Amino acid sequence: MAVGSRQWAVGSVGFLLFALCLLPSVFGAAPPALIDDFEDQSANKVSGRSSTYVMAPSRSLAVKVTEGTHGGAKALMIKYDKKDKGGPYDSGGWCGYYTLVKSGPRMFDATMYQALTFWVKGAAGDENFVIGLADKHWDEVGDSVKSEEIGKYLPSGKLTTEWQKATVPLSAFMLEKKELASIAVCFEGSVFPGGAGKGTVYVDDMLFE
């Protein structure tokens, strides 16, 4: 190969690498993935089912409401009553809400996203919870990896009676981002004084961004 040909080849490779580096800035980050806007009564936006989970004596209830929503016609209202005594190990049981992002055996690939975001407010403003994420492993054992208390991810540092956007980095969870199975709102006893807590929270417009 002539010297000129070698220079052309090297220059072409260099240009290709430069172009690949520019791709994220040209095309931007992945568009947000809407998990649920709570407008529909059946499945979420990735065709997964949603419900509460409970272990007596703790209780929780989740319903879609039309008053005081953040966006659209409906929002999710979750009522919780976390006990501190009774149930397994006399720890008061547990309660929360979950939504599946897997579809049958196929898991949700969140490798393109940096955070789970949603809008949230409390009925009184002193509520508390943590977010649980489950990948394939944690889904198989029926549990999830928990975030820190929700206030860490809110602009005001705590739940109030006004809507705030929660931004929970996926880096807060030690799990496999390409195999996510579920998202949960968990009312853990550790986030309440004395281990017991009761209240109502509202959630709307949940996305991966």
PyMOL commands that set and color helices and strands:
alter all, ss='L'
color gray80, all
select helices_A, chain A and resi 3-27+88-90+136-140+150-153+170-172+177-179+189-191+193-195
alter helices_A, ss='H'
color red, helices_A
select strands_A, chain A and resi 33-36+50-55+59-65+75-82+94-100+115-122+130-135+145-149+164-169+180-186+197-208
alter strands_A, ss='S'
color yellow, strands_A
deselect
rebuild
show_as cartoon
